[in-house]
Amino acid sequence: MRRLRGGISLGPRGTETTELRYVSTRGAAAILDFDDVLLAGLASDGGLYVPEVWPRLTTDEIAALAGLPYAEVAVRVMAPYIGGRIPADRFRAMVEETYAGFDHPAVAPVVEIEDGLWLMELFHGPTLAFKDYALQLVGRLFDHVLSARGEHITVIGATSGDTGSAAIEACRDSDRVEIFMLHPKGRVSEVQRRQMTTVASANVYNIAVEGTFDDCQDLLKAMFGDAAFRRDVRMTAVNSINWARVMAQIVYYFYAAVQVGGPGRPVAFAVPTGNFGNVFAGYAATRMGLPVAGFAVGSNQNDILPRYFDSGRMTATEVVPTLSPSMDIQVSSNFERLVFELLDRDGAAVAAAMTGFRERGILDIGAARWQAARRLFSGHRFDDDATLAEMRRLHDATGMLIDPHGAVGLAAARAAKGDAPMVALATAHPAKFPDAVEKATGARPALPPHLADLFDRVEHCETLPNDLAAVESYIRAHTALQGAA
Ligand SMILES: *Cc1c(COP(=O)(O)O)cnc(C)c1O
């Protein structure tokens, strides 16, 4: 087999196989194949995994995506990232099965709401947030890789809302994965809590921690820092630092672009942003060859990203609660992947920049890099009143309901709209945030049929104190039953 560096190689009978590998943004961790990156999550040097080279699609290949079913676009966009580590027919089957479970035939319908402005609905998965588009596939990828290796893992997460239910829903049918999800007791919405606690699977454990979301995150970090615990339970994470999640999110940027004029003309996107995972996937699409006019990054009052794009300096402040809780984040972990590109893929420079950020609370990579970022990204901040106003405006004009996160994205789309067709990403179903929707519009959205009886289902949840020893011993006791420890 003739191997071209990090890219395409020609296999037997002239078929193309790819051997893409992954490097850490901090340059000091082992270079890994796709399956190891999937299971590792974070790199051992504290960095995030990124492809060694960006695979490219030609303009003809992108144009040929027009009119294809979502799953077919997904296979074509993601195949180069698998690097031949999963047989092509198995991968195709997983992708088809994943998106067959979504409740709209278009999977991610793109709807024109006014001239030149579209909404892409990314809430047709089982838990009604865009995270399903990646996590439903990641669950299947975990299962496949772990079965092939005869291994088990324990996924431990902390959630203030959407991540928890999407991760649980992704792992609930696996006999290779145990999942423990921590949430702050009494501090997540009832819909969000019930979406987690009403899953009756033997491998799913909900833990209500007597504390705040920050306490849950601190517990998670402490468990990661406890090497013996991590090894004994074979702990891994499914937060958005996992490369496979970014990979699966690249797909819908291509899928939408070819419906609204791409690749013949550049398309703009507006993305309600927290951890920068979703919008980084859009950036990855540009690196694969998709012409993009710009990304409007929408934030709520937690506006660290708009402040960076305005000033060139990233400074963290306190998190404030808003109507769009999944974006109540100060430090956007995936931003490191963009920093790696802006610093010309110099891992040592990224490590120094990120250490400086942790120690001094300021990230500054220089005016030239900031200007380069600003050519593609703009930041837009909307407080709760502006979010409600946007929800009302869409409802008045079209009769459509939109959730508060999507409304932040739509407001950003209007603020950034130029000549290019603009696609705003609607990241959650309005029924996930019925109180905010009702407050804005007077209409209370109903849950879709598969969740209609959510409030009648039995909940399964253990309450534990905000205490590392208590949480670790609970997890040890329950993983021991599965032979993982
Ligand atoms: C997670 C989430 C976001 C933020 O996405 P990032 O990838 O963290 O930027 C936005 N909207 C909703 C509904 C979410 O669940």
Ligand as a Chemical Component Dictionary entry (heavy atoms), coordinates in Angstrom:
data_LIG
# 
_chem_comp.id                   LIG 
_chem_comp.type                 NON-POLYMER 
_chem_comp.pdbx_formal_charge   0 
_chem_comp.three_letter_code    LIG 
# 
loop_
_chem_comp_atom.comp_id 
_chem_comp_atom.atom_id 
_chem_comp_atom.alt_atom_id 
_chem_comp_atom.type_symbol 
_chem_comp_atom.charge 
_chem_comp_atom.model_Cartn_x 
_chem_comp_atom.model_Cartn_y 
_chem_comp_atom.model_Cartn_z 
_chem_comp_atom.pdbx_ordinal 
LIG C1 C1 C 0 -24.260 22.472 24.282 1  
LIG C2 C2 C 0 -25.201 23.450 23.694 2  
LIG C3 C3 C 0 -24.758 24.637 23.071 3  
LIG C4 C4 C 0 -23.290 25.033 23.040 4  
LIG O1 O1 O 0 -22.539 24.242 22.158 5  
LIG P1 P1 P 0 -20.946 24.256 22.208 6  
LIG O2 O2 O 0 -20.508 23.180 21.304 7  
LIG O3 O3 O 0 -20.585 23.999 23.646 8  
LIG O4 O4 O 0 -20.495 25.609 21.774 9  
LIG C5 C5 C 0 -25.703 25.448 22.465 10 
LIG N1 N1 N 0 -27.020 25.137 22.494 11 
LIG C6 C6 C 0 -27.484 24.031 23.106 12 
LIG C7 C7 C 0 -28.947 23.774 23.095 13 
LIG C8 C8 C 0 -26.595 23.136 23.716 14 
LIG O5 O5 O 0 -27.075 22.023 24.300 15 
# 
loop_
_chem_comp_bond.comp_id 
_chem_comp_bond.atom_id_1 
_chem_comp_bond.atom_id_2 
_chem_comp_bond.value_order 
_chem_comp_bond.pdbx_ordinal 
LIG C1 C2 SING 1  
LIG C2 C3 SING 2  
LIG C2 C8 DOUB 3  
LIG C3 C4 SING 4  
LIG C3 C5 DOUB 5  
LIG C4 O1 SING 6  
LIG O1 P1 SING 7  
LIG P1 O2 DOUB 8  
LIG P1 O3 SING 9  
LIG P1 O4 SING 10 
LIG C5 N1 SING 11 
LIG N1 C6 DOUB 12 
LIG C6 C7 SING 13 
LIG C6 C8 SING 14 
LIG C8 O5 SING 15 
# 
